[in-house]
């Protein structure tokens, strides 16, 4: 009989995740840790079950039906079965609510994002509208608009599936992607003084939600970003009809195909101002800060799933007389990926802890500055790293990694969204430059020094790599073009360097309290692959290639 290779298997993804469990033991008070254990265990079991069930069913995608049988425009979107159960799971486990509830104080965000991390891959990217709902709740709270807070927050933060709302953030247009100042959507008052929105939104990933925050330019406002206003709208009226919204089509995407991303037209959609009739970008900024953190956490979740599958398969697959995991090169390859993941994990969950401290009013000035720097850094680095680890995972399975019904190719296709959503790598690198220039570089340097002291020293030149990045930033601060050209390398260096300080601190704790040498080994491997990425192209060489690219 021909040999049949056994497929990789997943166990409970909470119980099997050494990195997550150790981090929570280190970061959380024992009372908080005990309180969330059962929920995390249930999410870990669901993650494994969902993975195996997905292999047994035919993949499905959302379906848009624009017209009924009699020619009436209905624009009905049918979501996948997993999405149809998404609200129940989100409400049961408080995937949005947990980050806003006061019970765990400054640890609320760490609790919440541990839940998101475990659930993300099983959710078929239902976490995308949950991220925007979290961001909308945060932005509305910051706006001080009592009427909208009282109207929307109980729904956005509900633990009852029947009353839970999803929110979109409708910013992207055909003319303006990251350049939101080119937004063409107009806002004008009707005869009753009601604001109504008119225009085209090119990417709306939560059109199936109950509300959205949208940027529009009030009639008579001048051009430019500052003149945009932020509006709140509900997607349907009291009778369940679309609120001046026409769904033109669903996007045909490389990945995240279960997520219904739409192109829409707003044709008189009723809306309300969130704040003043200007400075809307400033008002929507909290949404981006939150969704970027979700993006980084979800990228981590994909990395973790890739590595769990790759390691399990490497134990099962025999080649040349022994398991793949016993083959020196394959062993070294997987270990290096695990080290990168462990460093990234420490950075991302440090950011979630900082966010919780800032929101609880417990953060010092340096911590606030550090959060402004680390949020785009974490999203930038983890987005690129998730793609690399997913690609290596496909390769680690050989030919099976290229076959759709193994589920492995989908991990790579879906991972490609992380460097694109919520700001591309270059957009984020430029955001980092702005954050560094407002006390960020000094705050980062002081935090790194304190972390290395807590780790008991610096064996791997981490401080030197960060100091070189700081010196490079200072040297190029007055040469704007050169600074921007090297911004990606600077950002990656800062991300890797600061992640190394966090991994060093955690490794010292693990060795001291548990005799666990694995985090120390991860740090050694991570540092061995280099911390610095300070290699910006010279402006002359870039000009020769970029300006003369024609055949």
Phi and psi in degrees as a GROMACS rama.xvg file:
@    title "Ramachandran Plot"
@    xaxis  label "Phi"
@    yaxis  label "Psi"
@TYPE xy
-64.8481  147.761  UNK-2
-70.6334  137.634  UNK-3
-119.181  120.11  UNK-4
-74.1429  131.468  UNK-5
-72.9523  142.965  UNK-6
-76.0773  157.844  UNK-7
-65.5495  148.709  UNK-8
-122.658  149.055  UNK-9
-114.755  134.368  UNK-10
-93.8013  -170.71  UNK-11
-55.3261  117.934  UNK-12
-77.202  -6.31419  UNK-13
-88.8824  -50.2679  UNK-14
-62.6926  -32.997  UNK-15
-86.8846  -3.10301  UNK-16
-97.5815  89.2559  UNK-17
-56.4605  -40.9247  UNK-18
-66.848  -46.8781  UNK-19
-63.2418  -48.1519  UNK-20
-62.7991  -41.7725  UNK-21
-67.2526  -39.8449  UNK-22
-60.8423  -45.9936  UNK-23
-63.8145  -38.3032  UNK-24
-61.7643  -37.2551  UNK-25
-77.5095  -39.1928  UNK-26
-93.1017  -26.2578  UNK-27
-106.106  145.678  UNK-28
-59.2207  148.939  UNK-29
-59.5461  -32.36  UNK-30
-66.3733  -41.523  UNK-31
-68.0801  -43.6792  UNK-32
-58.0419  -44.1993  UNK-33
-68.6067  -35.8348  UNK-34
-66.4371  -30.2878  UNK-35
-99.9105  -4.87707  UNK-36
-55.727  -47.8682  UNK-37
-66.6814  -38.3533  UNK-38
-64.7813  -43.44  UNK-39
-65.2795  -37.7189  UNK-40
-64.4899  -41.5661  UNK-41
-65.7372  -40.2662  UNK-42
-65.6264  -37.534  UNK-43
-64.388  -39.243  UNK-44
-67.7674  -41.6456  UNK-45
-63.3602  -39.2957  UNK-46
-59.8936  -43.7849  UNK-47
-67.6023  -45.5914  UNK-48
-60.4346  -43.6808  UNK-49
-62.8673  -38.3286  UNK-50
-61.9635  -47.6007  UNK-51
-70.6201  -35.8668  UNK-52
-65.7752  -35.7999  UNK-53
-62.9087  -30.2593  UNK-54
-71.0885  -17.7865  UNK-55
-98.674  -5.93061  UNK-56
-120.857  160.189  UNK-57
-74.7945  129.025  UNK-58
-59.2568  145.268  UNK-59
-130.352  159.668  UNK-60
-133.574  159.174  UNK-61
-64.4497  152.789  UNK-62
-126.93  128.555  UNK-63
-100.537  122.855  UNK-64
-110.91  113.085  UNK-65
-86.5816  -27.2495  UNK-66
-132.576  145.229  UNK-67
-85.4811  -177.281  UNK-68
-64.4733  -20.0114  UNK-69
-105.359  8.16259  UNK-70
93.1272  8.53769  UNK-71
-83.4138  134.592  UNK-72
-73.4362  120.27  UNK-73
-120.13  -29.7059  UNK-74
46.3145  58.709  UNK-75
-91.4704  128.575  UNK-76
-110.082  119.794  UNK-77
-98.893  121.994  UNK-78
-91.1092  172.469  UNK-79
-73.2954  161.729  UNK-80
-56.1589  -39.0734  UNK-81
-63.2652  -41.9903  UNK-82
-64.9328  -33.9029  UNK-83
-66.0697  -21.857  UNK-84
-99.4339  2.488  UNK-85
-63.6666  -42.0212  UNK-86
-63.7125  -39.7356  UNK-87
-62.1353  -43.3182  UNK-88
-69.8337  -40.9839  UNK-89
-62.0986  -40.8036  UNK-90
-71.4314  -45.3928  UNK-91
-58.1961  -43.2185  UNK-92
-99.0903  2.9609  UNK-93
60.8124  44.0887  UNK-94
-64.1984  -26.8651  UNK-95
-102.295  -46.2988  UNK-96
-59.0701  -38.8147  UNK-97
-58.619  -28.3499  UNK-98
-77.3005  -10.3119  UNK-99
-117.754  -7.37851  UNK-100
-81.8231  141.961  UNK-101
-79.5802  -9.23349  UNK-102
-56.0836  -39.1801  UNK-103
-103.874  9.89398  UNK-104
55.2161  -130.141  UNK-105
-67.9924  -10.5344  UNK-106
-93.6519  3.49612  UNK-107
-60.0931  -40.4717  UNK-108
-71.0025  -36.0639  UNK-109
-64.9195  -42.7821  UNK-110
-56.9376  -52.2242  UNK-111
-58.6129  -48.3996  UNK-112
-75.9076  -20.2463  UNK-113
-64.8758  -38.8054  UNK-114
-64.9251  -46.5201  UNK-115
-61.3407  -43.8623  UNK-116
-57.4178  -42.9699  UNK-117
-72.8809  -32.6098  UNK-118
-90.1172  -22.4473  UNK-119
-53.6839  -55.9836  UNK-120
-63.2407  -35.6423  UNK-121
-70.3313  -17.2669  UNK-122
-82.9456  -7.57918  UNK-123
55.3911  40.5943  UNK-124
65.4705  22.7123  UNK-125
-63.1076  -18.2592  UNK-126
-64.0236  -20.0103  UNK-127
-63.1604  -56.8041  UNK-128
-66.4023  -27.141  UNK-129
-63.923  -38.9176  UNK-130
-62.0094  -43.6837  UNK-131
-69.9672  -31.6005  UNK-132
-65.5681  -42.6719  UNK-133
-60.5047  -46.1779  UNK-134
-62.841  -40.7424  UNK-135
-63.8348  -42.6144  UNK-136
-60.5895  -42.1628  UNK-137
-65.5272  -43.8107  UNK-138
-66.5488  -41.3193  UNK-139
-65.0931  -41.0754  UNK-140
-61.0217  -40.293  UNK-141
-70.9143  -26.0851  UNK-142
-70.7922  -27.4455  UNK-143
76.8819  6.93838  UNK-144
-77.6467  96.7311  UNK-145
-60.9494  -40.2159  UNK-146
-61.7639  -45.3419  UNK-147
-72.6693  -34.9847  UNK-148
-60.1772  -46.8384  UNK-149
-68.8457  -29.9173  UNK-150
-76.3331  -48.1346  UNK-151
-97.7319  -38.2222  UNK-152
-59.0462  -42.1331  UNK-153
-58.1317  -29.1055  UNK-154
-80.5103  -45.1549  UNK-155
-63.5551  -31.4275  UNK-156
-107.382  18.9327  UNK-157
-72.6359  146.621  UNK-158
-105.206  17.8215  UNK-159
-115.743  116.944  UNK-160
-58.0622  -31.9222  UNK-161
-68.1116  -24.6093  UNK-162
-112.674  0.733463  UNK-163
-72.1967  133.63  UNK-164
-108.137  149.628  UNK-165
-106.733  146.993  UNK-166
-124.366  146.842  UNK-167
-102.924  167.103  UNK-168
-125.453  103.963  UNK-169
-100.002  94.4996  UNK-170
-119.5  -44.7058  UNK-171
-69.6227  132.149  UNK-172
-131.193  170.547  UNK-173
-63.7698  -35.7436  UNK-174
-84.2081  -36.4207  UNK-175
-120.583  112.711  UNK-176
-93.3515  -95.9588  UNK-177
-71.2578  -22.3182  UNK-178
-86.1203  75.0461  UNK-179
-68.6635  -15.1636  UNK-180
-61.1048  -17.2524  UNK-181
-91.5632  10.3358  UNK-182
-52.1606  130.589  UNK-183
-103.987  -9.16055  UNK-184
-63.6842  132.736  UNK-185
-106.306  148.661  UNK-186
-121.394  129.624  UNK-187
-142.399  152.824  UNK-188
-85.8352  141.645  UNK-189
-88.7441  -172.558  UNK-190
-64.1577  -20.2354  UNK-191
-95.1341  5.37647  UNK-192
82.5438  5.56931  UNK-193
-79.5947  131.283  UNK-194
-71.8021  137.701  UNK-195
-133.759  142.597  UNK-196
-107.549  140.937  UNK-197
-135.782  124.599  UNK-198
157.02  -176.038  UNK-199
-116.42  127.01  UNK-200
-109.365  124.191  UNK-201
-87.5215  -28.74  UNK-202
-132.105  111.749  UNK-203
-128.059  100.27  UNK-204
-84.1737  -1.93732  UNK-205
-133.297  42.3565  UNK-206
-67.1555  -18.1903  UNK-207
-81.7061  -3.90458  UNK-208
-78.0185  175.8  UNK-209
-90.7325  -14.9312  UNK-210
-152.451  172.3  UNK-211
-156  156.519  UNK-212
-108.605  128.605  UNK-213
-133.422  144.211  UNK-214
-90.636  139.366  UNK-215
-154.077  158.848  UNK-216
-103.72  114.482  UNK-217
-59.5329  143.941  UNK-218
-55.3506  134.854  UNK-219
90.097  -11.543  UNK-220
-74.9609  151.579  UNK-221
-75.3502  169.779  UNK-222
-71.0989  165.331  UNK-223
105.256  167.841  UNK-224
-67.9098  -41.9267  UNK-225
-62.6965  -23.9403  UNK-226
-83.351  -6.41946  UNK-227
-73.4107  147.791  UNK-228
-118.566  155.73  UNK-229
-101.317  130.127  UNK-230
-121.485  146.579  UNK-231
-103.681  133.083  UNK-232
-142.636  150.674  UNK-233
-101.755  139.003  UNK-234
-74.0202  -21.7249  UNK-235
-133.675  156.894  UNK-236
-87.2762  -175.998  UNK-237
-62.3992  -24.9589  UNK-238
-89.1378  1.24009  UNK-239
87.278  6.52538  UNK-240
-85.452  151.577  UNK-241
-57.481  138.502  UNK-242
-87.7311  77.2532  UNK-243
60.3681  33.2321  UNK-244
-119.789  131.251  UNK-245
-117.969  122.975  UNK-246
-89.0032  109.256  UNK-247
-75.4632  -43.8464  UNK-248
-171.612  165.617  UNK-249
-96.3312  141.489  UNK-250
-68.8881  141.651  UNK-251
-98.3144  100.185  UNK-252
-106.104  160.077  UNK-253
-60.2131  -46.7962  UNK-254
-137.945  -164.876  UNK-255
44.7606  42.8773  UNK-256
-73.8125  -20.8738  UNK-257
-74.2368  -20.3815  UNK-258
-81.8044  118.982  UNK-259
-78.4974  100.281  UNK-260
-100.846  124.644  UNK-261
-118.335  158.019  UNK-262
-102.481  130.295  UNK-263
-133.389  159.693  UNK-264
-115.133  135.979  UNK-265
-97.9032  121.865  UNK-266
-127.973  74.9708  UNK-267
84.2262  27.739  UNK-268
-62.7437  127.608  UNK-269
-67.7948  133.88  UNK-270
-147.618  164.974  UNK-271
-129.883  140.78  UNK-272
-65.0171  137.273  UNK-273
-81.9395  -41.7558  UNK-274
-132.71  -133.741  UNK-275
-75.8901  170.581  UNK-276
-84.2072  44.5149  UNK-277
-169.989  175.506  UNK-278
55.278  36.6006  UNK-279
-67.3058  -31.612  UNK-280
-63.1567  -40.0698  UNK-281
-62.9533  -38.0152  UNK-282
-71.9756  -30.2477  UNK-283
-89.7474  -6.96151  UNK-284
-54.8653  -40.2445  UNK-285
-58.5141  -30.1381  UNK-286
-61.9344  -46.1314  UNK-287
-64.3981  -39.5914  UNK-288
-61.776  -40.2641  UNK-289
-71.4653  -46.8949  UNK-290
-67.2997  -29.7011  UNK-291
-66.5649  -35.4318  UNK-292
-67.93  -43.6278  UNK-293
-56.9168  -43.3886  UNK-294
-57.968  -45.1525  UNK-295
-66.195  -41.3734  UNK-296
-64.78  -41.6425  UNK-297
-69.2307  -34.4085  UNK-298
-61.7811  -42.3989  UNK-299
-58.9663  -43.2502  UNK-300
-60.4665  -40.3123  UNK-301
-65.7219  -43.1896  UNK-302
-57.1013  -46.5923  UNK-303
-61.5032  -43.5656  UNK-304
-63.1386  -43.5664  UNK-305
-57.4438  -47.2995  UNK-306
-70.3246  -37.2078  UNK-307
-59.9524  -43.9206  UNK-308
-69.4119  -42.8105  UNK-309
-65.4714  -41.6724  UNK-310
-67.8735  -41.5733  UNK-311
-63.46  -43.4223  UNK-312
-64.0413  -38.4364  UNK-313
-65.9297  -24.6873  UNK-314
-78.9962  -29.9259  UNK-315
-86.9901  -33.4057  UNK-316
-84.3958  125.378  UNK-317
-101.127  137.136  UNK-318
-148.154  131.451  UNK-319
55.9536  40.1182  UNK-320
88.0259  0.843256  UNK-321
-155.034  165.763  UNK-322
-63.1477  149.52  UNK-323
-54.9881  -36.5205  UNK-324
-67.7891  -14.9843  UNK-325
-94.3586  -5.34906  UNK-326
-80.2362  124.378  UNK-327
-54.876  -44.1527  UNK-328
-71.1292  -42.8144  UNK-329
-64.6312  -40.571  UNK-330
-59.1922  -45.837  UNK-331
-67.0247  -36.9382  UNK-332
-63.5061  -49.4241  UNK-333
-66.1041  -38.0198  UNK-334
-63.8996  -39.0537  UNK-335
-64.4619  -39.6736  UNK-336
-65.9436  -40.3122  UNK-337
-62.2507  -38.5926  UNK-338
-64.311  -42.6417  UNK-339
-61.2121  -43.9953  UNK-340
-60.6867  -43.9585  UNK-341
-65.0432  -37.6151  UNK-342
-66.3585  -44.1003  UNK-343
-63.3989  -39.1276  UNK-344
-59.2945  -45.9538  UNK-345
-61.5062  -39.8395  UNK-346
-66.2875  -48.7029  UNK-347
-64.6507  -44.6646  UNK-348
-76.4184  -19.8397  UNK-349
-65.6251  -39.8215  UNK-350
-63.6537  -41.9637  UNK-351
-62.3876  -37.6723  UNK-352
-66.3805  -41.3319  UNK-353
-61.2246  -44.0035  UNK-354
-58.2387  -43.4408  UNK-355
-62.993  -39.3229  UNK-356
-67.5629  -41.6354  UNK-357
-63.858  -46.4918  UNK-358
-67.5918  -28.3024  UNK-359
-84.5856  -1.33135  UNK-360
74.3141  20.7489  UNK-361
-103.668  1.11176  UNK-362
-91.5218  142.004  UNK-363
-79.0537  169.973  UNK-364
-58.6979  -42.0231  UNK-365
-62.0047  -36.5673  UNK-366
-68.3015  -36.782  UNK-367
-64.9892  -43.1269  UNK-368
-64.4673  -38.7947  UNK-369
-65.2343  -40.006  UNK-370
-61.8647  -39.1815  UNK-371
-63.4578  -33.277  UNK-372
-79.9935  -46.2418  UNK-373
-75.0671  -25.926  UNK-374
-61.5223  -53.6736  UNK-375
-67.8301  -32.3722  UNK-376
-62.2513  -46.2198  UNK-377
-64.2665  -42.8705  UNK-378
-65.5479  -43.4786  UNK-379
-58.3759  -52.8244  UNK-380
-70.6788  -45.9901  UNK-381
-67.3443  -30.9209  UNK-382
-61.1675  -46.6069  UNK-383
-68.1712  -39.3526  UNK-384
-67.6576  -37.0519  UNK-385
-61.482  -39.9227  UNK-386
-63.7974  -43.1836  UNK-387
-64.7621  -44.6068  UNK-388
-68.0499  -37.9997  UNK-389
-64.7307  -38.6003  UNK-390
-65.799  -44.5919  UNK-391
-63.0044  -32.6994  UNK-392
-66.3988  -43.4023  UNK-393
-55.298  -44.4637  UNK-394
-66.6199  -35.255  UNK-395
-65.5752  -21.0506  UNK-396
-93.7104  -0.310308  UNK-397
63.1354  -140.157  UNK-398
-61.3234  -32.9239  UNK-399
-64.0343  -26.2172  UNK-400
-71.3516  -7.34674  UNK-401
-107.723  5.60269  UNK-402
-104.381  124.201  UNK-403
-56.937  -44.6241  UNK-404
-77.4061  1.33239  UNK-405
-76.9542  -18.2808  UNK-406
86.5033  -10.7033  UNK-407
-71.7833  -45.4741  UNK-408
-58.7655  -33.1707  UNK-409
-62.7665  -33.2632  UNK-410
-60.612  -39.8255  UNK-411
-72.0034  -44.7146  UNK-412
-61.5408  -42.52  UNK-413
-69.1563  -34.8636  UNK-414
-63.2233  -27.8344  UNK-415
-64.6316  -15.6254  UNK-416
-74.6228  -26.3825  UNK-417
-61.8022  -39.9336  UNK-418
-75.5627  -7.04636  UNK-419
-103.643  -51.225  UNK-420
-59.4165  148.926  UNK-421
57.2057  32.349  UNK-422
106.953  121.908  UNK-423
-69.2791  172.386  UNK-424
-55.9623  -44.223  UNK-425
-69.6948  -39.7632  UNK-426
-60.7622  -43.4033  UNK-427
-67.1569  -37.7087  UNK-428
-60.8871  -38.618  UNK-429
-70.1445  -34.9752  UNK-430
-62.1275  -38.4806  UNK-431
-60.6917  -42.5091  UNK-432
-57.3082  -43.4695  UNK-433
-64.1373  -41.4847  UNK-434
-68.4164  -35.9877  UNK-435
-64.6393  -33.4618  UNK-436
-76.2172  -7.94478  UNK-437
-113.397  60.4221  UNK-438
74.2583  2.04971  UNK-439
-66.9742  -41.4184  UNK-440
-65.9255  -36.4509  UNK-441
-71.4342  -41.407  UNK-442
-62.2794  -40.541  UNK-443
-65.1527  -42.4218  UNK-444
-63.465  -42.822  UNK-445
-66.2562  -40.6555  UNK-446
-65.2291  -41.3498  UNK-447
-63.423  -41.842  UNK-448
-62.2261  -41.8719  UNK-449
-66.4111  -40.1158  UNK-450
-65.6155  -41.3646  UNK-451
-66.4983  -35.6268  UNK-452
-65.0856  -40.9912  UNK-453
-65.1928  -31.1956  UNK-454
-76.3216  -10.7425  UNK-455
89.4156  17.2072  UNK-456
130.357  177.323  UNK-457
-127.154  100.533  UNK-458
-91.5188  -10.0722  UNK-459
-122.928  16.6632  UNK-460
70.6128  26.6637  UNK-461
-65.53  -46.3838  UNK-462
-60.2779  -38.0247  UNK-463
-66.6857  -39.0854  UNK-464
-64.9764  -42.2117  UNK-465
-68.4033  -37.3519  UNK-466
-65.1743  -38.9959  UNK-467
-64.4196  -38.9306  UNK-468
-65.5583  -40.7283  UNK-469
-64.1324  -41.852  UNK-470
-65.5064  -39.7568  UNK-471
-62.9951  -43.4774  UNK-472
-60.3794  -44.7255  UNK-473
-64.6912  -40.0113  UNK-474
-68.1262  -28.568  UNK-475
-104.868  3.67978  UNK-476
-59.4782  -30.341  UNK-477
-95.8008  -2.31494  UNK-478
-109.665  83.1086  UNK-479
-58.7108  -43.9664  UNK-480
-63.5977  -43.0177  UNK-481
-66.684  -37.8783  UNK-482
-62.39  -46.408  UNK-483
-67.9942  -37.4701  UNK-484
-62.4028  -31.9139  UNK-485
-98.9623  8.82203  UNK-486
-64.9072  -34.8532  UNK-487
-66.7679  -46.3323  UNK-488
-62.1796  -39.2927  UNK-489
-62.8994  -46.4328  UNK-490
-63.1187  -43.591  UNK-491
-64.3698  -37.7509  UNK-492
-64.456  -45.5483  UNK-493
-64.1785  -41.3239  UNK-494
-63.3283  -48.2539  UNK-495
-66.8529  -41.1709  UNK-496
-65.6431  -45.1976  UNK-497
-70.5357  -36.9244  UNK-498
-59.9409  -38.073  UNK-499
-63.7824  -37.7051  UNK-500
-64.5362  -39.3039  UNK-501
-68.1312  -41.1465  UNK-502
-65.8457  -35.6205  UNK-503
-63.6533  -43.3465  UNK-504
-62.8811  -45.5525  UNK-505
-64.913  -39.5366  UNK-506
-62.4362  -41.0649  UNK-507
-62.7687  -41.7644  UNK-508
-64.1998  -45.2119  UNK-509
-63.7442  -40.6635  UNK-510
-67.895  -40.3862  UNK-511
-73.2701  -42.6465  UNK-512
-94.4456  -21.9663  UNK-513
-129.957  -7.41146  UNK-514
64.8257  26.017  UNK-515
-94.0589  115.546  UNK-516
-91.1502  -3.76292  UNK-517
-67.0292  -43.1964  UNK-518
-61.0701  -35.1913  UNK-519
-65.0362  -39.4744  UNK-520
-65.1179  -39.7177  UNK-521
-61.3316  -42.1518  UNK-522
-62.1085  -43.549  UNK-523
-61.759  -43.6928  UNK-524
-67.3365  -42.7773  UNK-525
-61.0939  -47.597  UNK-526
-65.3448  -34.0775  UNK-527
-64.1559  -24.8292  UNK-528
-87.4401  6.1597  UNK-529
90.6122  136.387  UNK-530
-98.8649  -33.8127  UNK-531
-84.5521  137.011  UNK-532
-125.724  28.3002  UNK-533
-79.7657  81.9196  UNK-534
-139.216  58.2344  UNK-535
-67.878  143.872  UNK-536
-68.436  148.933  UNK-537
-67.0426  148.454  UNK-538
-63.6198  -35.0268  UNK-539
-65.3623  -45.3675  UNK-540
-65.3444  -39.9638  UNK-541
-62.899  -40.1429  UNK-542
-65.1469  -40.0227  UNK-543
-61.0786  -42.899  UNK-544
-79.8321  -43.9161  UNK-545
-74.7046  -35.6584  UNK-546
-88.921  -8.32685  UNK-547
-131.08  49.3071  UNK-548
-90.5121  -3.18704  UNK-549
-68.5159  152.423  UNK-550
